[in-house]
Amino acid sequence: MKILIVGHKGQLGRILMATPTPHERVGIDLPEQDITHAAEAIPAILALAPDAVINPAAFTNVDAAEANPDLAYRVNAHGAGTIARACHSLGIPLIQISSNEVFDGTRAGQPYDEWDQAHALSTYARSKLAGENAARFYHDQVLIVRIAWLFAPGDANFPGKICAVADKQGALKVVDDEFGNPTYAPDLAPALFALLDRQAPPGIYHLTNAGACSRYEFACEVLRQSGRGHIPVTPIPHTAWPRPSQPPLRALLANRAAAALGIQLRPWQEAVAEWAAWEKGNGQIHGG
Ligand SMILES: NC(=O)c1ccc[n+]([C@@H]2O[C@H](COP(=O)([O-])OP(=O)(O)OC[C@H]3O[C@@H](n4cnc5c(N)ncnc54)[C@H](OP(=O)(O)O)[C@@H]3O)[C@@H](O)[C@H]2O)c1
């Protein structure tokens, strides 16, 4: 199978290109290909003639989206629709990557199932939810895969930023009342390929590493496993860390649909161990 990765230079895109699989991968991304320009993007995708498409491309700066709603919608909503139109012309499946932030996170006690009603709080989240709808409006072979708190080898993510601040300042304050499911890209990528291999039916899938934690717990685990367990971390409420956007406080995802196909990711602490091994400079990145 030839799989097109849209946004192949991003955090998840790079891992999708590098993960061992028998499938051929091709990629498009900025600046060569802009998915907000449908008149150019659609012919480019048709010319590549993929057998399936995975689209992690997005305007992902959640806080910056508040000041740039037009661009967030053009990329995350209309861009997703454009990719779906190309997939419809080719008659091929599309995996559209979405976010836990489509939920408002106000439900206490239990995580959100795939069939639960979405209610997005921020501009970014509304644009991602619009992207889910746009993709399914144009095409019937769409798998929406919602993920959360994505991280990968590299430092442009939460674990990387936590380590950088710890090294620079020698102490940290981290929000302890925002909860999520860390999602390790080297674990996610094989699961996405498995959905395609098993011809999973169109619909919504929640795929994160198993387990959930607060930002504070995530940070403490990263510091402990990366050899920085001695660095003091002070838990703070989200109100003490003002942001332009409003994050959902408990947008936890339950994996029911993919689990029914036998597709589950390992516990997030094991993924942190692999990330920490990479961070120490001697890591082997396999995914699991
Ligand atoms: N990161 C998280 O914690 C998280 C959580 C939940 C869901 N997600 C979703 O997971 C997916 C992957 O996230 P990520 O962290 O890998 O994102 P990322 O690193 O920001 O990668 C996104 C890629 O898309 C590209 N892109 C942006 N606008 C484009 C356009 N108009 N045309 C073509 N390509 C464009 C970006 O290029 P530039 O870098 O040049 O802009 C970048 O290469 C996204 O859909 C995101 O919404 C992420």
The ligand as an ORCA input file, in Angstrom:
! r2SCAN-3c Opt
* xyz 0 1
  N       0.411     18.083     19.813
  C      -0.577     17.643     20.612
  O      -0.464     17.603     21.843
  C      -1.870     17.165     19.993
  C      -2.927     16.775     20.811
  C      -4.121     16.327     20.233
  C      -4.235     16.300     18.853
  N      -3.193     16.712     18.077
  C      -3.339     16.667     16.618
  O      -2.352     15.771     16.145
  C      -1.925     16.162     14.836
  C      -0.412     16.176     14.776
  O       0.098     17.087     15.732
  P       1.655     17.468     15.713
  O       2.031     17.855     17.099
  O       2.416     16.414     14.996
  O       1.594     18.805     14.812
  P       2.807     19.618     14.186
  O       4.115     19.152     14.712
  O       2.442     21.058     14.325
  O       2.737     19.198     12.641
  C       1.743     19.670     11.791
  C       2.334     19.734     10.406
  O       1.315     20.270      9.535
  C       1.928     21.270      8.748
  N       0.966     22.247      8.251
  C       0.425     23.281      8.923
  N      -0.359     23.997      8.096
  C      -0.313     23.388      6.889
  C      -0.877     23.674      5.622
  N      -1.658     24.751      5.428
  N      -0.625     22.847      4.586
  C       0.182     21.773      4.756
  N       0.762     21.453      5.920
  C       0.523     22.269      6.978
  C       2.932     21.927      9.677
  O       3.854     22.709      8.960
  P       4.530     23.985      9.707
  O       5.278     23.416     10.882
  O       5.409     24.585      8.661
  O       3.397     24.871     10.142
  C       3.552     20.693     10.324
  O       4.563     20.127      9.528
  C      -2.606     17.496     14.571
  O      -3.738     17.266     13.750
  C      -3.061     17.989     15.928
  O      -4.219     18.807     15.841
  C      -2.018     17.135     18.608
*
